[in-house]
Amino acid sequence: MSELNKNSHRIEGLKLPYKLDQKPCHLENVRACGFYSIDSSGTYLADNSEMKYLYPPYLYRQTLEQPFDLNQDYDKIVPKVNVGSASLTNITKWLRENPNKTQDVDFICFRGTFSTVMISSLIENRLDWRIGAYLINKTIYLCNFDTELKKEDIKQQLSNPDSVRNSNWGFKFEQYMLSDDPVVKPDGKGELNLNREFCVLYHAKMGHFNLLYGAEMDGILKESKMNSEDLSRELENVDFVELKTGKPVGLKMIKWWAQSYFVGIKNLICGEKTENEVKSLKRIPVSDILETVNYKGKKINECNCCNFILEILEFIRNKLMSYEQGMYFLFEWDPRDRFRIRAYITDNPEYKFLTQDFIASMNKLNVKEGDRIPSVSFKRTSDDKDEKRREDETSKKRRQDCDRQDAEGDDSQSREYHWDYESERRGNREYHWNYNTEHRDNRRERERNVNSESYEGRQRQSRRYEEYPVDRSRDRHESSRNRSEQDKWHSNNVLDY
């Protein structure tokens, strides 16, 4: 967070729901609307030169007569130049060539933006995320940025030979399965350049939002080559396939589902490998994954995942519409405070992900009268300034507490919190904040932040604590019960979808 505070101003964030919305919500009308290629040097190409086809017989479950040796020509693998979150550079190049595709679009991003939010915040709870946002006319551009935690995770993976080898084996498996012509059986030989990509742009609708996003695709399922002269139209009617290796279990399967769901993939082909050999192929219908997979004993539901993304998109939309156009925003989520999304306005050049030329070209597009977003001058009131000062003081105190505990080697007290849901017994929706700490003032401060929606509310909460002091002995007596009931509440109200 230190690099954000330097050139960023924090604004009001979002409290995430404790119980996920159950209303029906699905991704609808998913269709391909364009494509581009990335060559061996990482250069953008407005063509289908990197498009691959699945060798048709490999679609079905089978035991291979000749196992795939994933170490074949392993020394001819050329690693990726850029590792980490993808920038919007290539999508913006495609948009400048196809400016009409932005009409009536609410959000533009990569598929990974949606899957990252879904997997990290709802299911895995391991890595944080950071998303930049910029508004042009009525379209919001979203871009993922690697956080410090994510960068460290990538660094550890790249320094682990086993992790690198397993990743390269996955690409090697694709070389055995895909070819430039569907009638030609691939042999998995020759150079394998990991920089080569074929990307497809998709239009889709989620709730009341129209989405446009890009995604790297593995291969096309078709028995004959497609006509390159009318490829955009043909892509709307073809099936893509996703290729994976390893055991299809647990969290890995859920990630596979999220990756396939947003691009309408119907089938996953999984290579079942033993050490460095793939000996059999297994076809997995994407529609069956959520029905058969449990993660930590919990079912995953498509509607809840979409409702969660929809709520975050609504929050981002409202924030950007409340300020004048031309400002960059950052939205952050951290697993240590997983019921809140923080929002910032930033001037940090690191997070200005769109070029001025692109912004100017999009602003020149014909916009109907009344459709352009008016510039709203934003002036901070005295109440806002007081609120911001109090938030800064609170944040500073929390950072000091965390630094002190890090120095003492104890980070389990103030960073671990437990939610105890007692609505079934009390007959109302009342949430209690329980945690272990030796500092009474810190406890009061955190409870005020959770239970109060405004400055006046926090004042009333403070007066209540002066009249009714906290009974620390009772807290210590109930702390073990709260920890056990946290798991029960978490199962019934957060991830029970």
Secondary structure, 3 states (H helix, E strand, C coil): CHHHHHHEEEEEEEECCCCCCCCCCCEEEEEEEEEEEECCCCCEECCCCCCCEECHHHHCCEEEEEEEECCCCHHHEECCCCCCCCCCHHHHHHHHHCHHHHCCCCEEEEHHHHHHHHHHHHHHCCCCEEEEEEEECCEEEEEEECCHHHHHHHHHHHCCHHHHHHHHHHHHHHHHHEECCCCCCCCCCCCEECCCEEEEEEEEEECCEEEEEEEECCEEECCCCCCHHHHHHHHCCCEEEEEEECCCCHHHHHHHHHHHHCCCCCEEEEEEEECCEEEEEEEEEHHHHHHHCEECCEECCHHHHHHHHHHHHHHHHHHHHCCCCCCEEEEEECHHHCCEEEEEEECCHHHCCCCHHHHHHHHCCCCCCCCCCCCCCCCCCHHHHHHHHHHHHHHHHHHHHHHHHHHHCCCCCCCCEEEEECHHHHCCCCEEEEECCCCHHHHHHHHHHHHCCCHHHHHHHHHHHHHCCCCHHHHHHHHHHHHHHHHHHHHHHCCCC
